[in-house]
């Protein structure tokens, strides 16, 4: 998302200030009211809730979006939950999404050879909670994924 397209209060919520956990994380309660006040398309809202570790709120939105974008957010939420099997189920529903192609092109610059969402789910499962350089790499790839999917959803809505 291009945060400069929004008023400063909204823009502050759309700019990642840290790497999200690859697990559930702790919801950023200080941002709850401001996020709830945002008026963005549902797929964008699902992403903003995830950025701030509100998995339940993101899930409530993404499960009602019957599009590849909604399925993508749904899959990411379940990967973070963690529920690898459910994440893979939703990634199967995503199909051939343009963000997956972009991840294949851009993730290698971070040091991760993205070959597809199923392999990434498996990678996250292996490294979650290890405190290893690979866990940090997974967080960086996940942030790239978030940025690409958020941008895609915002463009699709406008």
C-alpha positions in Angstrom: 0.0 0.0 0.0 1.2 3.5 -0.7 0.8 5.0 2.7 1.2 8.5 1.3 -2.3 8.1 -0.3 -3.9 8.3 3.1 -4.2 10.8 5.9 -1.2 10.7 8.4 -3.1 8.7 11.0 -4.1 6.0 8.5 -0.7 6.1 6.9 1.0 5.3 10.2 -1.0 2.1 10.5 0.0 1.0 7.0 3.7 1.2 7.3 5.4 -1.8 8.9 7.6 -0.6 11.7 8.9 -4.1 12.6 9.0 -7.6 11.2 5.8 -9.5 12.0 6.1 -12.7 13.9 5.8 -15.8 11.8 3.6 -17.2 14.6 0.6 -15.5 16.0 2.4 -12.6 17.7 0.8 -10.3 20.2 -1.9 -7.9 19.0 -1.0 -4.3 18.9 -3.8 -3.2 21.2 -2.7 0.5 21.0 -3.7 0.4 17.3 -7.0 -1.4 17.6 -9.4 1.6 17.6 -7.5 3.3 14.8 -7.5 0.2 12.6 -11.2 -0.3 13.3 -11.9 3.3 12.2 -10.1 2.7 8.8 -12.3 2.6 5.8 -10.4 0.4 3.3 -11.6 -2.4 1.1 -12.1 -5.7 3.0 -9.0 -7.4 1.5 -6.9 -4.4 2.5 -8.4 -4.5 6.0 -7.6 -8.2 6.4 -4.0 -7.3 5.7 -3.8 -4.3 8.1 -5.2 -6.5 10.9 -2.6 -9.1 10.2 0.2 -6.5 10.2 -0.7 -5.6 13.7 -1.1 -9.3 14.8 -4.9 -9.3 15.1 -5.4 -12.8 13.6 -9.0 -13.2 14.7 -10.1 -9.9 13.1 -8.2 -10.7 9.9 -9.7 -14.1 9.8 -13.2 -12.8 10.3 -12.8 -10.6 7.2 -10.7 -12.9 4.9 -13.0 -16.0 5.3 -15.9 -13.9 3.9 -13.9 -12.8 0.8 -14.6 -15.4 -1.9 -11.8 -14.3 -4.2 -8.1 -15.4 -4.6 -7.1 -12.3 -2.6 -9.3 -13.3 0.3 -8.0 -16.9 0.1 -4.5 -15.6 0.1 -5.0 -13.5 3.3 -6.8 -16.5 4.8 -3.9 -18.8 4.0 -1.4 -16.3 5.5 -3.4 -16.0 8.7 -3.6 -19.8 9.1 0.2 -20.1 8.5 0.8 -17.6 11.3 -1.8 -19.3 13.6 0.0 -21.9 13.2 -2.1 -24.3 11.2 0.0 -25.5 8.2 -2.5 -27.9 6.8 -5.3 -25.2 6.8 -2.9 -22.7 5.3 -2.0 -25.0 2.5 -5.8 -25.7 1.9 -6.3 -22.0 1.4 -3.3 -21.6 -0.7 -4.7 -24.3 -3.0 -7.8 -22.0 -3.4 -5.5 -19.0 -4.2 -4.4 -20.6 -7.5 -2.1 -18.8 -9.9 -1.9 -15.4 -8.1 0.3 -12.6 -9.5 1.8 -12.0 -6.0 3.2 -15.5 -6.0 5.0 -14.7 -9.3 6.4 -11.5 -7.7 7.6 -13.4 -4.6 9.4 -15.8 -6.9 11.1 -12.8 -8.5 11.8 -10.7 -5.4 12.4 -13.1 -2.5 15.8 -14.3 -3.8 17.2 -10.8 -3.3 16.4 -11.4 0.4 18.2 -14.8 0.3 15.2 -17.1 0.0 14.5 -19.0 -3.2 10.7 -18.8 -3.2 9.4 -21.7 -5.2 5.8 -21.5 -4.0 3.6 -21.0 -1.0 3.6 -24.7 0.1 7.4 -24.8 0.4 7.3 -21.5 2.3 4.7 -22.8 4.7 7.0 -25.8 5.4 10.0 -23.5 5.8 8.1 -21.4 8.3 7.1 -24.5 10.2 10.7 -25.6 10.5 12.1 -22.2 11.6 9.3 -20.8 13.8 10.5 -20.2 17.4 14.2 -21.1 16.7 15.6 -17.6 16.9 17.8 -18.5 14.0 18.9 -16.5 11.0 16.4 -18.6 9.0 13.6 -17.4 11.2 14.6 -13.8 10.6 14.7 -14.6 6.9 11.2 -16.0 7.0 10.0 -12.8 8.7 11.6 -10.7 5.9 9.9 -12.9 3.2 6.6 -12.6 5.0 6.9 -8.8 5.1 7.6 -8.8 1.4 4.6 -11.0 0.9 2.5 -8.6 3.0 3.7 -5.6 1.1 3.1 -7.2 -2.3 -0.4 -8.5 -1.4 -1.4 -5.2 0.2 -0.3 -3.3 -2.9 -2.1 -5.8 -5.1 -5.4 -5.5 -3.1 -5.3 -1.8 -3.0 -4.7 -1.5 -6.8 -7.5 -4.0 -7.4 -9.9 -2.0 -5.3 -9.2 1.4 -7.0 
